[in-house]
Amino acid sequence: MNTAARWAGKCVWVTRPARQAGALCDAIRARGGDALAVPLLEILPPDAAEAAAVRECARSARAGDVFFFVSPNAVHHGWPLLREAGLPEGVRFAAVGQGSQRALQDAGCAQVIAPTAGFDSEAVLALGAFGRDAIAGRTVFIVRGDAGRPLLGEVLRERGAQVRYVPCYHRQLARAQEVAPVVARARAGTLHAAILTSSEAARALTQVFSPPEQAAICALPFFCTHRRVMESARQAGVKTLHLAEAGDEGLILALESQL
């Protein structure tokens, strides 16, 4: 079956925040499919006090310290504030995944420490730049949203680093009227798959939808980019789960193998 025939009549729900959804939706449509871009979480900027705290982190950093960005949203909301405050020479920049790495490079950071596989905290901690000898005595500024997985910070502290969390954005659950098109298409049988790329979005399935709506949504096959995301989706009630490689290309390949 050729690509156009495989995708014909297929609609995929892309749950990513709006800023990260465009390229993936374009890739789905370019193959002849339909993409329904309806985020489960909205990303909101920091308030004035939080923005001031981000700037203060830039001013307190020293050469050899590391600013670690957990997501493209962290780059989008955190990087302009750090740059505005003025970063000292010799600070380093790191990212967990390809999207965050590209966002930093697009912002002007030529050298970004990032894993080449795995794309999670475990993969970051395996890098030499975060080994005990390299990181002890340094400060690692973890630029993230208002919450996040604690593993990275806990292990870095055990290795002798000072860890400072730098919240620079908030997650807000989608409202009922915003997800109504997803419910309507799921009930009508015209929605054929969904994509999840974060555990926070997976957990939102139980908060955004009413129990009857959730039953219709969770009957869809979901494509996830990490086993941790799959487990969160399973706990939310999703029955059919597929693991995809990280990145848009991996998601497209996984979809094509199952559609």
C-alpha positions, 0 to 999 in steps of 0.5 A, spaced: 500 500 500 502 506 498 503 512 503 497 516 500 492 510 500 495 508 507 493 515 510 487 516 506 481 518 511 485 517 517 485 523 522 490 523 528 489 527 534 495 531 536 495 533 543 501 537 544 501 544 546 500 549 540 507 551 539 510 544 538 504 541 534 505 545 527 510 541 524 507 534 526 501 536 523 504 538 517 507 532 516 501 528 517 497 532 512 503 532 507 502 524 507 494 525 505 492 524 513 488 529 517 491 532 523 486 534 529 491 539 533 487 540 540 492 540 546 490 537 552 495 542 556 496 550 555 502 553 556 502 560 560 508 564 561 511 566 568 508 572 572 512 578 574 515 575 580 517 568 576 520 572 571 524 576 576 527 570 579 529 567 572 533 573 571 536 572 578 539 565 576 542 568 570 546 573 574 548 568 579 551 563 575 558 562 574 563 559 569 562 552 568 555 552 571 549 548 567 543 551 564 538 545 563 532 545 559 527 540 560 523 542 553 522 547 548 517 550 552 522 551 557 527 554 552 521 559 549 519 562 556 526 561 559 531 563 554 529 570 553 529 572 560 536 569 561 539 572 555 536 579 557 539 578 564 546 577 561 549 570 562 556 570 564 562 567 559 563 559 560 556 557 562 554 551 559 547 549 556 544 542 556 537 539 553 533 532 554 531 531 547 532 533 540 526 538 540 529 542 546 536 542 543 534 544 536 530 550 540 536 552 543 540 552 537 535 556 533 536 561 539 543 561 538 546 556 542 551 553 538 554 548 543 548 544 547 549 538 551 544 533 549 543 525 549 543 522 542 539 516 544 534 515 550 532 522 551 530 522 558 533 524 565 536 517 565 540 518 558 542 525 561 545 522 567 549 517 563 553 523 559 560 525 561 558 532 562 553 530 568 558 525 571 560 526 578 567 528 577 565 533 572 559 536 575 561 536 583 561 543 585 557 546 579 550 549 579 545 546 575 539 550 573 533 546 571 529 550 567 522 547 567 515 548 568 511 549 575 512 542 576 517 536 573 520 529 575 525 529 580 530 524 578 535 529 575 535 534 581 536 528 586 541 524 582 545 531 581 545 533 588 548 526 590 553 527 585 555 533 589 552 539 584 548 544 587 541 544 583 536 550 582 529 549 579 527 555 575 520 555 573 518 559 567 512 557 565 505 554 567 501 548 565 493 549 564 488 544 563 484 544 556 477 547 557 471 542 555 469 547 549 476 546 547 476 539 547 469 538 544 471 536 537 475 531 539 470 528 543 465 528 537 470 525 532 471 519 537 464 518 538 463 518 531 468 514 529 472 519 525 478 519 529 483 514 528 489 515 533 492 520 538 499 522 540 502 523 547 509 526 548 508 527 555 506 524 562 503 530 564 498 530 558 497 523 559 494 524 566 490 530 563 486 525 560 482 523 567 481 531 568 479 534 562 474 529 560 468 526 563 467 519 565 463 517 558 467 522 554 474 518 557 471 512 555 470 514 548 477 517 548 481 511 551 478 506 546 483 510 541 490 507 539 495 512 542 502 513 540 507 515 545 514 517 545 516 514 551 515 508 556 513 512 562 508 516 557 505 509 556 504 507 563 501 514 565 496 513 559 495 506 561 493 508 568 488 513 565 485 508 562 488 507 555 487 500 552 491 500 546 498 503 546 504 503 541 511 506 542 514 510 537 521 513 537 522 520 539 521 526 534 516 527 529 519 522 524 519 516 529 511 518 530 510 518 523 513 511 522 510 508 528 503 511 525 504 508 518 506 501 521 499 501 524 494 505 520 
